Amino acid sequence: MMKTQKLTILFLFVIIMLPLQNILAQAFKLNNQKSSLVVYGTSNIHDWDVKTESYDGAITFEDVSQGTLKALNITVIAESLKSGKNGMDKNTYKALKTDDYKNIRFTLLKVNTITLKGENTYAVEATGNLNIAGKTNAINIEFVVEIANNQVKLVGEKKIKMTDYNIEPPKALFGTITTGDEVIIKFESIFNS
């Protein structure tokens, strides 16, 4: 009899908690129109940058009121990266092997720390998989999360080396213009519920 009561109580607890978890857990979808992602690099002639025209993603919280991040996925269409110079774009797509690898992807693996910075603002240190040109590396990344009015804003930057992704830094004009191996990815991603 006692075992039956315990099972009944456990069953009722689960039934009550499941809807609460769904209320607390909240997913937001990337707003491509309001978001920006820019890659900055150098060359032996001048600095350069490419901006994405199309990327997608979603962020989910275990409890949005506490900023407890559960999942984050970002996908950038590689050929949406534009410099404003056709020749440079072609060299970029060749280096990124876009004929074979259409997308650049980031997938959150784990949140290492979340620190409250201000009202509804959190500093996050996380680890995720970054896949570029068919090569995946686990990276540590820091960003700030701001939550307000059913909107989440992620702001941050990450330095990476192209050669870590088996990408040969692009060259132009028969090798007289060479790009540096290190690039900085800066992002301001806006998500709406």
C-alpha positions, 0 to 999 in steps of 0.5 A: 500500500505504501509503495502505491502511495509513493508511486502516485505522489511521484506520478502527480509530481511529474505531471505538475512539474512538466508544464512548469518546465515548459513555462520556464524553458523558452526558445528564441529564434534568430532575427536575421534582419536585426543581427550582424556577424562580421569577420575581420582580417588582415593582409600585407596591403590593408585590413579587410572584413566580410559581413554575412547577409544570411544566418539563422539560429536559435537559443533556448533557456532552461529558465529565461528569468535566470539566464540559464542557457540550455542550447545555442545553434547558429548556421551561417551560409558561407556564400552569404559572406560579402566583402563588397569586392567580387574578386575577394568574395571568390577567393574567400569561397574558394578558401572556405571550400563552399562547393562542398561545405555550404554552411558554417555552424556553431553548436553549444556543448556546455556553459562553463560559467554564467555571471550576472552583470546587471539587470537581465544581463549575463556574461557567459563563458561557454564551449561549443563546436565550430564547423568551418569548411568541413572541419570541427573544433571545440572552442571556448567563447565568451559573450554577453546575453541581454534579455528584455521585452521577449528579445535576447541579444548576444554580443561577443567576438572570437579570434580563430586561425584559418589554418586550424580549420585546414583553410589556406589563407586566401591570396590574390594577384598571383600571391602578391597579396596575402592574408593573415592567418588570424581572423576575428569574428564579431557578432551581435545576434538578436533573437525573438520569441 
